[in-house]
Structure formats: C-alpha cells, structure tokens
Amino acid sequence: MDLHPQTVFEAIGGEAPLRRLVDAFYDRMHGAMRECAIPQALQDRLLTAFFQTADWMRNQAG
C-alpha cells in the first residue's frame, strides 16, 4: 500500500508539462471562445447600465 500516492500534478511530470497542457488547451479554445463572445454593442449597453446604476446608488440619501 502506497502511503504517498502521486498527485495528478506529479503524475504528469510537474510544472513544465502542465504549462504545455494548459497552453495547448487555450490554443485550441481561442476560436470557440470568440464565437461565444458577447457582441460589443451588448457589452457597451451592459457597461452603461452598470455605471448608471452605480451613479443612482451613489446619489441616494442614506
């Protein structure tokens, strides 16, 4: 019975292989992430609404 089981981090070889794995994952996901991105016009409206809400809350008596 192994009293010191290997972690997944140790099993894949440590930091360098993990870095390569993460980099490969993001290289493959960049296109998919762009397809799911929120359109700029919607981002602008959400940001405006956020700041207007913050302004309204800041100007409330209390």
N, C-alpha and C positions, 0 to 999 in steps of 0.2 A: 504494500500500500504506500503510495507516494504522499508524504506529508507536506510536500511543497509542489502542488500542481502548477503547471505552467499557465500563465495568463495568456490571453489572446495576443496581447502586445508582444510578449516573449515568443509565442509560437510563430508569429510572422517574421520575427527577426529584429524587432526593435524599431527605433525611430526612422531610420533611412527607408526601409521597406514600407512602413506605414505612410511616410511622406509621399512615396511614389504612388501608393494605392489611392491616397486622397487626391493627389494631382490628376491621376488618370480618371477618377470619378468625376471631378469638376470639368475636365476637358471634354468628357462625353456629355455632361449635363448642360453646358453653356447654351446650346441651341434650344433644348427643351425649356430651359428657364426663360429664355427670351420669348418663346411662344406663349408662355403663361403670364407674361408681364402685364401689369395694369397699363392701359393706354395713358399717354401723357396728359391728355385732356382731363381724364378722370382723376389722375394724381393731382393735377392743379386744382380741381374743384374740391377734392378732399382736403388738401392743404389749406385752401382759403376758408373752408368751413371750420377747420380746426382752429385757425387763428381768430376767426370771428367769434367762435365760442369762448376762446381764452380771453379775448377782449371783453366780451359780455360779462364773463365771470369776474374779471378784474374790476369792473366798474360797478358791481353790485354793492349796495350798502351792507355792512355787516361786520 
